[in-house]
Amino acid sequence: MSAETQFKVNIYQSAKPKRVPKVVSEELKGGASPKAISRMKKESVDCPVVKKEVAFLVCFACPSFLRRVTGVVDCAGGSGPPAEWLI
């Protein structure tokens, strides 16, 4: 059973990269290339679940993340990222 898209969130380049917790970085090491992770560290989204700007890598590791297509993230809503990921 797949979750349905509740929010469509635009991805944008942030002027200053957001801090990404080590837990998130370690979790993504095997799943994405180092070059892709480096590029994603410079991107941000306005998370509709926690109602603030978060680094895209936090969004990518979130259980509510469904897919990323041409600069737009499909989000299932849900509980959002764990509080300790929100720096």
Contacts in CASP RR format, 6 or more apart in sequence:
PFRMAT RR
TARGET T0000
AUTHOR 0000-0000-0000
METHOD contacts of the structure
MODEL  1
MSAETQFKVNIYQSAKPKRVPKVVSEELKGGASPKAISRMKKESVDCPVV
KKEVAFLVCFACPSFLRRVTGVVDCAGGSGPPAEWLI
2 66 0 8 1.000
3 64 0 8 1.000
3 66 0 8 1.000
3 76 0 8 1.000
4 76 0 8 1.000
5 66 0 8 1.000
5 74 0 8 1.000
5 75 0 8 1.000
5 76 0 8 1.000
6 75 0 8 1.000
6 76 0 8 1.000
6 77 0 8 1.000
6 78 0 8 1.000
7 48 0 8 1.000
7 49 0 8 1.000
7 74 0 8 1.000
7 75 0 8 1.000
7 77 0 8 1.000
8 72 0 8 1.000
8 73 0 8 1.000
8 74 0 8 1.000
8 75 0 8 1.000
9 45 0 8 1.000
9 46 0 8 1.000
9 47 0 8 1.000
9 48 0 8 1.000
9 59 0 8 1.000
9 72 0 8 1.000
9 73 0 8 1.000
9 75 0 8 1.000
10 45 0 8 1.000
10 46 0 8 1.000
10 71 0 8 1.000
10 72 0 8 1.000
10 73 0 8 1.000
11 43 0 8 1.000
11 44 0 8 1.000
11 45 0 8 1.000
11 56 0 8 1.000
11 68 0 8 1.000
11 71 0 8 1.000
11 72 0 8 1.000
11 73 0 8 1.000
12 43 0 8 1.000
12 44 0 8 1.000
12 45 0 8 1.000
13 42 0 8 1.000
13 43 0 8 1.000
13 44 0 8 1.000
14 42 0 8 1.000
14 43 0 8 1.000
14 44 0 8 1.000
14 53 0 8 1.000
17 41 0 8 1.000
17 42 0 8 1.000
17 55 0 8 1.000
18 41 0 8 1.000
18 44 0 8 1.000
18 53 0 8 1.000
18 54 0 8 1.000
18 55 0 8 1.000
18 58 0 8 1.000
18 87 0 8 1.000
19 55 0 8 1.000
19 87 0 8 1.000
20 41 0 8 1.000
20 55 0 8 1.000
20 57 0 8 1.000
20 58 0 8 1.000
20 87 0 8 1.000
21 58 0 8 1.000
21 84 0 8 1.000
21 85 0 8 1.000
21 87 0 8 1.000
23 84 0 8 1.000
23 85 0 8 1.000
24 57 0 8 1.000
24 58 0 8 1.000
24 61 0 8 1.000
24 85 0 8 1.000
25 37 0 8 1.000
25 57 0 8 1.000
27 61 0 8 1.000
28 37 0 8 1.000
28 57 0 8 1.000
28 60 0 8 1.000
28 61 0 8 1.000
29 37 0 8 1.000
32 40 0 8 1.000
37 57 0 8 1.000
40 56 0 8 1.000
40 57 0 8 1.000
40 60 0 8 1.000
41 55 0 8 1.000
41 56 0 8 1.000
41 57 0 8 1.000
43 55 0 8 1.000
43 56 0 8 1.000
44 53 0 8 1.000
44 54 0 8 1.000
44 55 0 8 1.000
44 56 0 8 1.000
45 53 0 8 1.000
45 54 0 8 1.000
45 56 0 8 1.000
45 59 0 8 1.000
45 73 0 8 1.000
46 52 0 8 1.000
46 53 0 8 1.000
47 53 0 8 1.000
47 54 0 8 1.000
47 59 0 8 1.000
47 75 0 8 1.000
47 80 0 8 1.000
47 81 0 8 1.000
48 75 0 8 1.000
48 77 0 8 1.000
49 62 0 8 1.000
49 64 0 8 1.000
49 75 0 8 1.000
49 77 0 8 1.000
49 78 0 8 1.000
49 79 0 8 1.000
49 80 0 8 1.000
49 81 0 8 1.000
50 80 0 8 1.000
50 81 0 8 1.000
50 86 0 8 1.000
52 86 0 8 1.000
54 81 0 8 1.000
54 86 0 8 1.000
56 73 0 8 1.000
58 81 0 8 1.000
58 85 0 8 1.000
58 86 0 8 1.000
59 65 0 8 1.000
59 73 0 8 1.000
59 75 0 8 1.000
59 81 0 8 1.000
60 68 0 8 1.000
61 81 0 8 1.000
61 85 0 8 1.000
62 75 0 8 1.000
62 80 0 8 1.000
62 81 0 8 1.000
62 85 0 8 1.000
63 78 0 8 1.000
63 79 0 8 1.000
63 80 0 8 1.000
63 81 0 8 1.000
64 75 0 8 1.000
64 76 0 8 1.000
64 77 0 8 1.000
64 78 0 8 1.000
64 79 0 8 1.000
64 80 0 8 1.000
64 81 0 8 1.000
65 73 0 8 1.000
65 75 0 8 1.000
65 76 0 8 1.000
66 73 0 8 1.000
66 74 0 8 1.000
66 75 0 8 1.000
66 76 0 8 1.000
67 73 0 8 1.000
67 74 0 8 1.000
68 74 0 8 1.000
END
